């Protein structure tokens, strides 16, 4: 009788252990296949762009993510955003829909300094708030976690005569996407985590 009870308890323990391992495997598998949004530096600062540089989607996917969440990449942060007027740099007019004047939507200005943290596991960035806290921990309270829409533009901001300094008005700017410009404080040339406006494009959702 006692031997039978021991055998039954052992069987239950094995079943429980198997279920636990199955659940763990399922969670790890889900994390392995989940993806998050990343951007990459595509234009480095030079005198031709008044020392501003650009981070770009560059084959990213803001809807489903483009890099697996079980890998570690730097977070892209922007310090002192919306603090400086836009310098003159060329915008991608050829990619701009007719509804957007002068191509600014795709080449928005952050008004700040773009920086990168040390690599962070994508699945650890469970929300924008978590990513933002990491940026603030690295670069101070004036730093924010970069988003897909961190760039801002004004209509006709690239036309001559140049209106970028004299007419830039943060109260009248519009939010852009796919690329953003800023001053660089980094040398990292790989991809980095950026927060998507689409919940399905982030590791944390």
C-alpha positions as CSV (number, residue, x, y, z in Angstrom):
1,X,0.0,0.0,0.0
2,X,2.7,2.4,1.1
3,X,4.8,1.4,-1.9
4,X,1.9,2.2,-4.3
5,X,1.4,5.6,-2.7
6,X,5.1,6.4,-3.2
7,X,4.9,5.4,-6.8
8,X,1.8,7.6,-7.3
9,X,3.6,10.6,-5.6
10,X,6.6,10.0,-7.8
11,X,4.5,9.9,-10.9
12,X,2.7,13.1,-9.9
13,X,6.1,14.8,-9.3
14,X,7.4,13.8,-12.7
15,X,4.2,15.1,-14.4
16,X,4.5,18.4,-12.5
17,X,8.1,18.8,-13.4
18,X,7.4,18.0,-17.1
19,X,4.6,20.6,-17.1
20,X,6.9,23.2,-15.5
21,X,9.6,22.6,-18.1
22,X,7.0,22.8,-20.8
23,X,5.8,26.2,-19.6
24,X,9.4,27.4,-19.3
25,X,10.2,26.2,-22.8
26,X,7.1,27.9,-24.1
27,X,8.0,31.2,-22.5
28,X,11.6,31.0,-23.7
29,X,10.4,30.1,-27.2
30,X,8.0,33.0,-27.3
31,X,10.8,35.4,-26.2
32,X,13.0,33.8,-28.9
33,X,10.6,34.6,-31.7
34,X,9.4,38.0,-30.5
35,X,11.0,41.0,-32.1
36,X,11.6,44.7,-31.3
37,X,12.2,47.8,-33.3
38,X,15.7,49.1,-34.0
39,X,17.3,52.0,-35.9
40,X,20.8,52.5,-37.2
41,X,23.1,55.5,-37.9
42,X,23.0,56.1,-41.6
43,X,24.4,59.7,-41.9
44,X,27.4,60.7,-39.7
45,X,28.0,64.3,-38.8
46,X,30.1,66.4,-41.2
47,X,30.5,70.1,-42.0
48,X,28.1,69.5,-44.9
49,X,25.3,68.8,-42.5
50,X,26.4,71.3,-39.9
51,X,27.6,68.5,-37.7
52,X,24.2,66.8,-37.4
53,X,23.7,63.1,-38.1
54,X,20.8,60.8,-38.8
55,X,19.4,57.6,-37.3
56,X,17.2,55.6,-39.7
57,X,14.9,52.7,-39.9
58,X,17.1,51.2,-42.6
59,X,15.1,48.0,-43.2
60,X,13.5,48.0,-39.8
61,X,9.9,46.9,-39.1
62,X,7.9,49.2,-36.8
63,X,4.9,46.9,-37.0
64,X,6.4,43.5,-36.0
65,X,9.9,44.4,-34.9
66,X,13.1,43.5,-36.8
67,X,15.5,42.2,-34.2
68,X,14.9,39.2,-31.9
69,X,14.3,40.2,-28.2
70,X,16.6,37.6,-26.9
71,X,19.7,39.5,-28.1
72,X,21.4,42.5,-26.5
73,X,21.7,45.8,-28.3
74,X,22.3,49.4,-27.1
75,X,19.3,51.6,-26.4
76,X,19.2,54.8,-28.5
77,X,18.7,57.8,-26.3
78,X,18.2,61.5,-26.9
79,X,19.6,64.0,-24.4
80,X,18.0,67.5,-24.2
81,X,15.4,66.9,-26.9
82,X,13.6,69.9,-28.4
83,X,16.3,72.2,-27.1
84,X,18.0,73.5,-30.2
85,X,16.7,74.9,-33.5
86,X,17.3,72.8,-36.6
87,X,20.6,73.3,-38.6
88,X,20.5,73.1,-42.3
89,X,20.8,69.6,-43.7
90,X,19.4,68.0,-46.8
91,X,16.0,66.2,-46.6
92,X,14.9,63.2,-48.6
93,X,12.5,65.0,-50.9
94,X,12.4,62.1,-53.3
95,X,10.7,59.8,-50.8
96,X,8.1,62.3,-49.6
97,X,4.4,62.0,-50.4
98,X,2.6,65.0,-51.9
99,X,0.7,65.5,-48.7
100,X,3.9,66.4,-46.9
101,X,5.6,69.7,-47.9
102,X,9.3,69.8,-48.5
103,X,10.2,66.3,-47.4
104,X,10.6,67.1,-43.7
105,X,8.5,64.2,-42.4
106,X,11.2,61.7,-43.2
107,X,14.1,63.8,-41.9
108,X,12.8,65.2,-38.6
109,X,15.0,67.1,-36.1
110,X,15.2,65.9,-32.5
111,X,16.7,69.1,-31.2
112,X,19.0,67.1,-29.0
113,X,22.1,64.9,-28.7
114,X,21.8,61.2,-29.8
115,X,23.6,58.7,-27.5
116,X,23.8,54.9,-27.0
117,X,23.9,52.8,-23.9
118,X,25.8,49.6,-23.5
119,X,23.9,46.5,-24.9
120,X,20.7,45.7,-23.1
121,X,18.6,42.5,-23.6
122,X,15.6,43.3,-25.7
123,X,13.2,41.3,-23.5
124,X,14.3,43.4,-20.5
125,X,12.8,46.5,-22.1
126,X,9.3,45.6,-21.0
127,X,7.8,49.1,-21.5
128,X,8.7,52.6,-22.8
129,X,9.1,53.7,-19.1
130,X,11.7,51.0,-18.5
131,X,13.7,52.0,-21.6
132,X,13.4,55.7,-20.6
133,X,14.6,54.9,-17.1
134,X,17.7,53.2,-18.6
135,X,18.5,56.2,-20.7
136,X,18.1,58.5,-17.7
137,X,20.3,56.2,-15.7
138,X,23.1,56.5,-18.3
139,X,22.8,60.1,-19.4
140,X,20.8,62.0,-16.8
141,X,17.2,63.2,-16.3
142,X,17.3,65.3,-19.5
143,X,17.7,62.1,-21.6
144,X,14.8,60.2,-23.2
145,X,14.4,56.8,-24.9
146,X,14.2,57.4,-28.7
147,X,11.0,56.5,-30.5
148,X,10.1,55.9,-34.1
149,X,8.6,59.4,-34.1
150,X,11.4,61.3,-32.3
151,X,12.0,63.7,-35.3
152,X,10.0,66.9,-35.9
153,X,9.8,69.1,-39.0
154,X,8.3,72.3,-40.3
155,X,6.9,72.8,-43.8
156,X,9.4,74.2,-46.3
157,X,12.2,73.9,-43.7
158,X,14.8,73.0,-46.4
159,X,13.9,75.7,-49.0
160,X,16.2,78.6,-49.9
161,X,16.7,81.1,-48.6
162,X,17.4,78.9,-45.5
163,X,14.8,79.4,-42.9
164,X,16.0,76.8,-40.4
165,X,17.4,79.1,-37.7
166,X,15.3,82.3,-38.2
167,X,11.9,80.6,-38.5
168,X,12.2,77.4,-36.5
169,X,9.4,77.4,-34.0
170,X,8.9,74.3,-31.7
171,X,5.3,75.3,-31.0
172,X,4.5,74.8,-34.8
173,X,6.5,71.6,-35.6
174,X,5.0,68.4,-36.8
175,X,6.0,64.9,-35.8
176,X,7.8,62.8,-38.4
177,X,8.9,59.2,-38.7
178,X,11.3,56.6,-40.1
179,X,14.4,58.8,-39.6
180,X,15.5,61.4,-37.1
181,X,18.5,63.8,-36.9
182,X,20.5,65.2,-34.0
183,X,24.0,65.9,-32.8
184,X,26.0,62.7,-32.1
185,X,27.7,61.7,-28.9
186,X,28.5,58.1,-29.9
187,X,30.7,56.0,-32.2
188,X,28.4,53.0,-32.3
189,X,27.7,51.8,-35.9
190,X,25.3,48.9,-35.3
191,X,21.6,48.8,-34.7
192,X,20.0,49.9,-31.4
193,X,16.6,49.6,-29.7
194,X,14.1,52.3,-30.4
195,X,10.4,52.4,-29.2
196,X,7.7,51.9,-31.8
197,X,4.3,53.6,-31.8
198,X,2.9,50.2,-32.7
199,X,2.5,47.9,-29.7
200,X,3.3,44.8,-31.8
201,X,6.7,46.3,-32.8
202,X,8.2,46.3,-29.3
203,X,9.7,43.6,-27.2
204,X,7.7,44.7,-24.2
205,X,4.2,44.2,-25.7
